[in-house]
Amino acid sequence: MPLDHPLLFKSLCYVDGHWLHSDDGASIAVHNPADQSVIGHVPMLGERQITAAVDSAQRAFANWREQSLENRAALLRRWAELILQHQEDLARILSQEQGKPLAEARGEIRYAASFIPWFAEEARRLYGQTIPSHIPGAQLGTLKEPVGVCALLTPWNFPSAMITRKAAAALAAGCTVVVKPAHETPYSAFALAQLAEEAGMPAGVFNVVLGEPQMAMETLVKDARVRSVSFTGSTRVGKLVLQAAAEDVKKVALELGGNAPLIVCADADLDHAVQVALDAKFQTSGQDCCAANRILVERPVYEEFLQRFAKAVRGLRVGPGHDERNQIGPLMHQAALDATAARVADAIEQGARLLAGGEPHALGGWFWQPTLLADVTDAMRIYCEENFAPIAGVRAFDTLDQAVAMANDTEYGLAAYICSNRVDVVHPLIRRLDHAMVAVNGTKFTGHPIPFGGMKASGLGREGGTEGFEPFVETKYFCIHHQGQRYS
Ligand SMILES: O=CCCC(=O)O
């Protein structure tokens, strides 16, 4: 892959300021999901080397936490500047290993960079409190302190932004980190490490390791020196992380699965609602925890919405991410393709109307045709399971009470979308939805200043926004007794 900055394509882990092969030579091939070609081989570290990354983060913590805010912020800002300076290379690396179209990859790199200066600045406001004393003569207060070493476990659907959203908060708060990216998309993580090194990040502050997934997760999460774990991925694995972290009662932030509803009310501008549905469902080829998997449309506009949406879905251009004209990339694995085929077959068998797609794409490999199924029901897998694919299911509703019941009828509670221009409809809906993030008349809602996260099986804690510091700081209370005073 021709890059302006060839060093950004690194096939090595990064520990204690050194680039590492695995001790025993173990490695794994990374594939381009568009054609299954091998991009390169990356090391799979063993337990000893992963533990060494925790050693290095633990050593670096003492000095990093004592740095002045200004020093830490300046270094983080330099890292973000380098990310933006090399955004085109980073987007190419990301698109090649993840499959998303280049325009989306560029958007992700800008999104990834945006968290860093924001947290660097926001760290100035990690205020403690002075507390009016209930003890005669004593002075009471709190301090916000960094927890220590943090393990950041990140997914393949957003290989850059999920690292910086966690790392920026942790590093700005004074913690050190060991990142374990998904083994499908490690190159974006190594490129971020390269730029961290160029920015002058001290050895041990930012480490990137890869290893057999379960062993790597357990080695990091069960190490007593790791005081906080932040994980983005499936609810199934999130529960394992939570169990493993319980052993030492660590802080845990989990950003897990979703099954977002989009409620289209009869008063909505239908062309705009179609665009919202298209963006909310089909970005990242539908492989997004915020994807609108259950599109609920008020009966009077149901058929008209379906007609316009079907036309738009049929118009989506599918192909490899590096071709600027393509809007939908491949799925990540053969397993994802098989699961997609099974969900579509299940829906059709149970009576869903197929209005677009429905088959593997003629390009072959892991490409699937953008698919639209109408009249879906809660008995269908496409409706009740998180579907990480470019397949949309639409269902009619008659009353807002019914729409709320349908929207909330899921174990998940991450994102929800509403299309309506009526304030008396939108406000009550926002309050009644059991979903932690509600977007109205649009899909752009994420970003550095907002608390991203879910309720129910969608997770614990928030990332981004002022809440984004919480997994990485402790509140320390102090009580200073003035000499000679006694509590009575
Ligand atoms: O899939 C997870 C995160 C998506 C986002 O931050 O928009």
The ligand as an SDF file (V2000), in Angstrom:
LIG
                    3D

  7  6  0  0  0  0  0  0  0  0999 V2000
  -19.7520    0.6800   17.2810 O   0  0  0  0  0  0  0  0  0  0  0  0
  -19.3990    1.4800   18.0920 C   0  0  0  0  0  0  0  0  0  0  0  0
  -19.1840    2.9650   18.1480 C   0  0  0  0  0  0  0  0  0  0  0  0
  -19.7900    3.7800   17.0950 C   0  0  0  0  0  0  0  0  0  0  0  0
  -19.6110    5.2760   17.2750 C   0  0  0  0  0  0  0  0  0  0  0  0
  -18.8610    5.7860   18.1150 O   0  0  0  0  0  0  0  0  0  0  0  0
  -20.2730    5.9850   16.5340 O   0  0  0  0  0  0  0  0  0  0  0  0
  1  2  2  0
  2  3  1  0
  3  4  1  0
  4  5  1  0
  5  6  2  0
  5  7  1  0
M  END
$$$$
